[in-house]
Amino acid sequence: MTKGKNAIITGSTSGIGLGIAEAMAGAGMNVMLNGFGDPVEIEATRADLEKRHGVAVGYHAADVSKPDEIADLVATAAKETGPADVIVNNAGIQTVAPVEEFPIDKWDAILAINLSSAFHTTRLSVPGMKERKWGRIINVASAHGLVASPFKSAYVAAKHGMVGLTKTVALEVAEFGVTCNAICPGYVLTPLVEKQIPDTAKARGISEEDVVRDVILDAQATKQFVTVEQLGALAVFLCSDAAAQITGTALPMDGGWTAH
């Protein structure tokens, strides 16, 4: 069922997004990549995915904090890789600071990129999905969409909002062959997480080694990072016929974090 479908994946030039793009291209989907990075490296990644998997792979540099650029991303994808059957809202940024010191501009940016961008890609893509009677909306939330941690007020607020958006959209599109689900990963060793380590060490006044052992992986019962390959496999499964009755859910893949 996934072969020949068309996917847009925000924040997919590295980390979780790229892992999901790899999995979806491997399942026969055409993919529109999005994100920032070195243009030469991005083109090499795009061309490699296209060649290895025999699918159409495009790239759009939309800044997903800007609604007009998201609109251009969706329109360009429709022309280059096909109208979006699958939307993966993955783009995200992070800032760690006590709430009373949290930079206002960072709050606004995190809410725009981590939450509002998902609203915009969804509102622009749902009409076509309804018309075709098939669609998959996958929101990459976080274990922080289900539980909180100190010093991450904007991120936790945005990810909780992502779970709420997921439930609402799922109810609205349920009779049109469209599903909407949130994946809630625990910690994955991505560039975003790697950047958090020194920031968290500074905020808590502890070493970076202590952050990994006692903060990042403390709540994950497996004491292992989630991998991008595991998340990619889950995303592909949510696009399958077997997952047609899974909608409006927040699916943890968190090493047992939210079981506590």
PyMOL commands that set and color helices and strands:
alter all, ss='L'
color gray80, all
select helices_A, chain A and resi 15-26+39-53+67-80+99-101+104-132+143-145+153-176+191-204+208-216+228-238+241-243+257-259
alter helices_A, ss='H'
color red, helices_A
select strands_A, chain A and resi 6-9+30-34+57-60+86-89+135-140+178-185+250-253
alter strands_A, ss='S'
color yellow, strands_A
deselect
rebuild
show_as cartoon
